[in-house]
Amino acid sequence: MTRLLIFTLSLVALLLPGLVHAQNGFTINADEGRFYFGIAAGRAKVDDQDLFGSENVDGSVTSLGLLLDNIIAFEGGYLYFAPKREPEDDPGTPARQTGTIVRGRYLTFILRLPMDNFSIYTRLTHLEYKISVDGIEQSEKPHSAAGAGLGIDWFITNKWNLRYEVERYYDIGVTESDIVHSRIGISYYFN
């Protein structure tokens, strides 16, 4: 928790000069819709250690979205959670992935509060995922879960933005664990 607080405060300190400059900077105009591609990575905290064998796991997101106007966006993508890779006994061999892996597709509705090149937003997510343990899929049919979260983004230029998000996914896996994923990412806007 202390690391997350330090990270958040550091992020705010980095963004403050941009916020002050934003009043005289450019304005994002998304009246016609803007497609974007993004990647994000971070840490996830699991409320039940039985799912991954640990309460802290790595998480990553790859997304494709459409910003319809300055307030509403839709985003879809791929989500991946896994415990840290364990090093092999032999230092010359690469680390291998063991344990539980959760991966799946998601669709998100985003409601934004824009402020020049900076915005705060909420996320409502539907997630379809599969679980594999030591490389073996646990079921053929995907499971589904819901998620909700908050985020902030800052447009560095008209095409690039930095984002920080915290999202909670509810009832993941057999143990119905909740996963809280905090991540930082970057997005590129095509038009």
C-alpha positions in Angstrom: 0.0 0.0 0.0 2.9 2.4 0.8 4.4 1.8 -2.6 1.1 2.5 -4.4 0.8 5.8 -2.4 4.4 6.8 -3.2 3.8 5.9 -6.9 0.5 7.9 -7.0 2.1 11.0 -5.4 5.1 10.8 -7.8 2.7 10.6 -10.7 0.8 13.6 -9.5 4.1 15.5 -9.1 5.0 14.7 -12.7 1.6 15.7 -14.0 1.3 19.0 -12.1 3.5 21.1 -14.5 1.5 19.7 -17.4 -1.7 20.7 -15.7 -0.5 24.2 -15.2 0.7 24.4 -18.8 -2.6 22.8 -20.0 -4.5 26.1 -19.4 -2.4 27.7 -22.2 -1.8 24.4 -24.2 -3.8 22.6 -26.8 -7.3 21.3 -26.5 -8.3 17.8 -27.4 -11.2 17.8 -29.9 -13.0 14.4 -30.3 -16.2 15.6 -32.0 -15.8 13.1 -34.9 -14.4 10.1 -32.9 -10.8 9.1 -32.4 -9.5 5.6 -32.4 -6.6 4.7 -30.1 -4.3 1.8 -29.2 -2.9 1.4 -25.7 -0.7 -0.8 -23.5 -0.5 -0.8 -19.8 1.2 -2.9 -17.1 1.2 -3.0 -13.3 0.6 -5.0 -10.2 -2.6 -6.6 -9.1 -3.7 -7.5 -5.5 -5.8 -10.6 -5.0 -8.0 -10.9 -2.0 -7.7 -14.7 -1.9 -4.2 -16.3 -2.1 -5.7 -19.6 -3.3 -6.2 -18.3 -6.8 -2.6 -17.6 -7.6 -0.7 -18.8 -4.6 0.2 -15.2 -3.8 -1.7 -12.0 -3.1 0.4 -9.9 -5.5 0.6 -10.8 -9.2 1.7 -9.1 -12.4 -1.0 -7.8 -14.8 -1.0 -6.3 -18.3 -3.6 -4.8 -20.7 -3.6 -4.3 -24.4 -6.4 -2.1 -25.7 -8.1 -0.7 -28.7 -10.7 2.1 -28.1 -12.9 4.7 -29.6 -13.2 8.1 -28.0 -16.6 9.2 -29.3 -16.6 12.7 -27.9 -14.8 14.4 -25.0 -17.0 12.5 -22.5 -17.7 8.9 -23.7 -15.4 6.2 -24.9 -15.6 2.5 -25.6 -12.5 0.2 -25.2 -11.9 -3.5 -25.8 -8.8 -5.5 -25.4 -6.8 -8.4 -23.9 -6.0 -8.7 -20.2 -3.4 -11.0 -18.5 -2.7 -11.8 -14.9 0.1 -14.2 -13.7 2.3 -14.6 -10.7 6.0 -13.5 -11.0 8.1 -15.9 -13.0 10.2 -18.3 -10.9 13.9 -18.5 -11.8 15.3 -21.9 -12.6 18.0 -23.6 -10.5 20.5 -23.2 -13.4 21.3 -19.5 -13.9 21.7 -20.0 -17.6 18.1 -21.0 -18.2 15.3 -18.5 -18.6 12.6 -18.1 -15.9 9.5 -20.2 -16.5 5.8 -19.4 -16.0 4.2 -21.7 -13.4 1.0 -21.5 -11.4 -2.3 -19.9 -12.3 -2.7 -17.6 -15.3 -5.9 -15.6 -16.0 -6.2 -14.2 -19.5 -9.2 -12.9 -21.4 -11.0 -10.3 -23.4 -12.8 -7.2 -22.1 -15.2 -4.5 -23.2 -15.3 -1.2 -21.2 -17.6 1.8 -21.2 -15.7 4.9 -20.1 -17.2 8.1 -18.9 -14.7 11.1 -18.8 -14.5 14.5 -17.2 -12.2 16.4 -19.6 -10.1 19.3 -18.6 -8.1 20.6 -21.6 -5.4 17.9 -22.1 -6.1 16.1 -18.8 -9.1 14.0 -17.8 -10.5 11.9 -14.9 -12.7 9.0 -15.9 -14.6 6.0 -14.6 -14.6 2.5 -16.2 -17.3 -0.2 -16.3 -16.0 -3.4 -17.6 -17.3 -6.8 -18.8 -14.5 -9.5 -18.8 -14.5 -12.9 -20.4 -11.6 -15.0 -19.2 -10.0 -18.4 -19.0 -7.9 -19.9 -16.3 -4.9 -22.2 -16.8 -2.9 -23.9 -14.1 0.7 -24.9 -15.1 -0.3 -24.7 -18.7 -3.5 -26.7 -18.6 -6.8 -25.0 -19.3 -9.3 -25.4 -16.5 -12.4 -25.3 -18.8 -13.3 -25.0 -22.4 -15.9 -22.3 -21.9 -14.8 -18.8 -20.8 -16.0 -17.4 -17.5 -17.3 -13.8 -17.2 -16.9 -11.2 -14.6 -17.6 -7.5 -14.0 -15.2 -4.7 -13.2 -15.2 -1.0 -12.2 -12.5 1.5 -11.9 -11.1 5.0 -12.0 -8.4 6.5 -14.1 -6.6 9.7 -15.1 -5.0 10.5 -18.4 -2.8 13.3 -19.6 -2.3 14.1 -23.3 1.4 14.8 -23.8 0.7 15.7 -27.5 -2.4 15.5 -29.6 -1.6 11.8 -30.4 0.0 10.4 -27.2 -1.3 10.2 -23.7 -0.2 8.7 -20.4 -2.8 6.9 -18.2 -3.0 5.6 -14.7 -5.9 3.3 -13.8 -7.1 1.3 -10.8 -9.7 -1.3 -11.6 -11.4 -4.0 -9.5 -12.6 -7.2 -11.1 -15.2 -9.1 -9.1 -15.6 -12.9 -8.6 -12.6 -14.2 -10.6 -12.0 -18.0 -10.6 -13.4 -20.9 -8.6 -12.7 -19.1 -5.3 -14.5 -16.0 -6.7 -11.6 -13.8 -5.8 -11.6 -10.0 -6.4 -8.5 -8.6 -8.2 -7.5 -5.0 -7.8 -5.3 -4.0 -10.7 -3.3 -0.7 -10.7 -1.5 0.1 -13.9 0.2 2.8 -15.8 0.1 2.9 -19.6 0.5 4.9 -22.8 -2.0 5.3 -25.7 -1.6 6.4 -29.3 -4.5 8.2 -31.0 -4.7 7.5 -34.8 -6.7 10.6 -36.0 
